[in-house]
């Protein structure tokens, strides 16, 4: 079981469970077409975000295979909700997991996604005992691919036109890291 002590503190972020008062902040992110561009869903209405938030509030721990830990990203300096990060327990027998992240565009390119995703890798490897963690993204989403690469994950697959997303054939990139390859920031070797 994985039930972290909250909030999880990084240099610039608090990773914490979602709360009811996150509705406006989450809507400010998920209502943007630019945010949903490479995701399976379209920009969401307030009512849709309300439903999503109700589900995310419950995703504060992982007890069973198939469950998702989904945490809000809050800037420590401003208190603003800037996105979310998640860890899914894909397989108990094979000790597999998957990470993901979504950020408000105003906070892209500042290292916040890497900072938060590093914590998801740590939780997966050190607390949940995973052997392998993957990250997937649309092949057109170079920004997310760069984050996965900066985490030290290796590209294992480039699946050509493997899905129809929003009426269009798209490629999928699959990145992965093994527990034996995990190094916390500052421990990375050249």
C-alpha positions in Angstrom: 0.0 0.0 0.0 1.1 3.5 -0.7 -0.3 6.3 1.4 2.3 9.1 1.6 2.6 11.7 4.4 1.2 14.9 2.9 2.2 17.4 1.7 5.2 16.1 -0.1 7.6 19.0 -0.3 10.0 19.6 -3.1 12.2 22.7 -3.6 9.4 24.7 -5.2 6.2 22.5 -4.9 3.8 20.9 -2.5 2.3 17.7 -3.8 -0.9 17.0 -2.0 -4.3 15.4 -2.4 -6.9 17.3 -4.3 -9.5 19.2 -2.2 -12.9 20.7 -3.0 -11.5 24.2 -3.1 -9.3 23.2 -6.1 -12.3 23.5 -8.5 -11.4 26.9 -9.9 -7.7 26.1 -10.2 -8.3 22.8 -11.9 -10.9 24.4 -14.3 -8.3 27.1 -15.2 -6.1 24.2 -16.4 -8.5 21.7 -17.9 -10.7 24.2 -19.7 -7.8 25.2 -22.0 -7.7 23.6 -25.5 -3.9 23.8 -25.4 -3.8 21.6 -22.3 -6.1 19.0 -23.8 -4.4 19.0 -27.3 -2.4 15.8 -26.8 -4.7 14.1 -24.3 -7.7 11.8 -24.8 -10.2 14.4 -23.6 -11.3 17.8 -25.0 -11.1 21.0 -23.0 -13.6 20.5 -20.2 -16.6 22.5 -18.9 -16.9 23.5 -15.3 -19.4 20.7 -14.8 -17.0 18.2 -16.3 -14.2 19.4 -14.1 -16.4 19.1 -11.1 -16.8 15.4 -11.8 -13.1 14.9 -12.5 -12.3 16.7 -9.2 -14.6 14.5 -7.2 -12.8 11.4 -8.6 -9.3 12.9 -8.0 -10.1 13.7 -4.3 -10.4 10.0 -3.8 -7.1 9.2 -5.4 -4.8 10.0 -2.5 -3.4 6.4 -2.0 -2.8 3.2 -3.8 -3.9 0.0 -2.1 -4.5 -2.3 -5.1 -3.2 -3.0 -8.6 -5.0 -0.7 -11.1 -5.4 2.2 -8.6 -4.0 5.7 -9.3 -2.4 8.2 -7.0 -3.3 11.6 -8.4 -1.8 14.7 -6.6 -2.3 18.4 -7.0 0.8 20.5 -7.7 0.8 23.7 -5.7 3.6 26.3 -5.9 5.2 26.9 -2.5 5.9 30.6 -3.2 2.4 31.6 -4.5 0.1 28.8 -3.3 -1.3 28.5 -6.9 -2.5 25.2 -8.2 -0.5 24.6 -11.4 -1.2 21.1 -12.4 -1.3 17.5 -11.3 0.9 14.4 -11.3 0.0 10.8 -11.1 1.3 7.3 -10.5 -0.7 4.2 -11.6 0.0 0.7 -10.3 -0.3 -1.3 -13.5 0.7 -4.8 -12.4 1.3 -6.4 -9.0 3.0 -9.6 -10.2 5.3 -7.7 -12.6 5.7 -4.7 -10.3 4.9 -2.2 -13.1 3.7 1.4 -12.8 3.1 4.4 -15.0 3.6 8.2 -14.3 1.9 11.1 -15.9 1.7 14.9 -15.5 -0.3 17.9 -16.7 0.6 21.5 -16.1 -0.9 24.9 -16.8 0.8 26.4 -19.8 2.0 29.4 -17.8 4.3 27.0 -15.9 5.7 25.0 -18.8 9.5 25.1 -19.3 10.4 25.9 -15.7 11.2 22.4 -14.5 8.0 21.9 -12.4 6.9 18.7 -14.3 10.3 17.1 -13.8 10.4 18.1 -10.1 7.0 16.6 -9.5 7.5 13.5 -11.7 10.8 12.8 -9.8 8.7 12.4 -6.7 6.3 10.0 -8.4 9.3 7.8 -9.5 10.6 7.9 -5.9 7.2 6.8 -4.5 6.9 4.1 -7.1 10.4 2.6 -6.7 11.1 3.3 -3.0 7.6 3.1 -1.4 5.5 0.9 -3.7 8.4 -1.4 -4.6 7.9 -1.2 -8.4 10.5 -2.8 -10.7 9.6 -0.7 -13.8 7.8 2.5 -14.4 6.8 3.8 -17.8 5.7 7.2 -19.1 3.7 7.6 -22.4 2.9 10.6 -24.5 1.6 11.6 -27.9 4.4 11.5 -30.5 3.8 15.2 -31.3 4.2 16.2 -27.7 7.9 17.0 -27.7 7.7 18.9 -24.4 6.4 15.9 -22.4 9.0 13.6 -24.2 11.7 16.0 -23.1 10.5 15.8 -19.5 10.6 12.0 -19.6 14.1 12.1 -21.0 15.3 14.6 -18.4 14.0 12.2 -15.7 16.5 9.7 -17.1 13.8 7.5 -18.7 14.8 5.8 -22.0 12.6 5.8 -25.1 11.6 2.1 -25.6 9.1 2.5 -28.3 7.8 4.8 -31.0 4.4 3.3 -32.0 3.5 4.7 -35.4 -0.2 5.7 -35.9 -1.3 3.2 -33.2 -4.4 5.2 -32.0 -7.0 7.4 -33.4 -7.2 10.4 -31.0 -9.8 13.1 -31.7 -10.3 11.7 -35.2 -6.7 11.6 -36.1 -4.1 8.8 -36.3 -1.4 9.6 -33.8 1.9 8.1 -32.8 2.7 7.1 -29.2 6.0 7.4 -27.4 6.8 5.0 -24.6 9.6 5.7 -22.1 10.7 3.5 -19.2 13.0 3.3 -16.2 14.0 0.2 -14.1 14.5 0.3 -10.3 18.1 -0.5 -10.9 18.4 2.7 -13.0 16.7 5.0 -10.5 18.9 7.8 -9.1 17.5 10.7 -7.1 18.4 14.2 -8.3 22.0 14.9 -7.3 22.9 11.2 -7.6 22.8 11.2 -11.4 26.1 10.2 -12.9 27.6 11.6 -16.0 
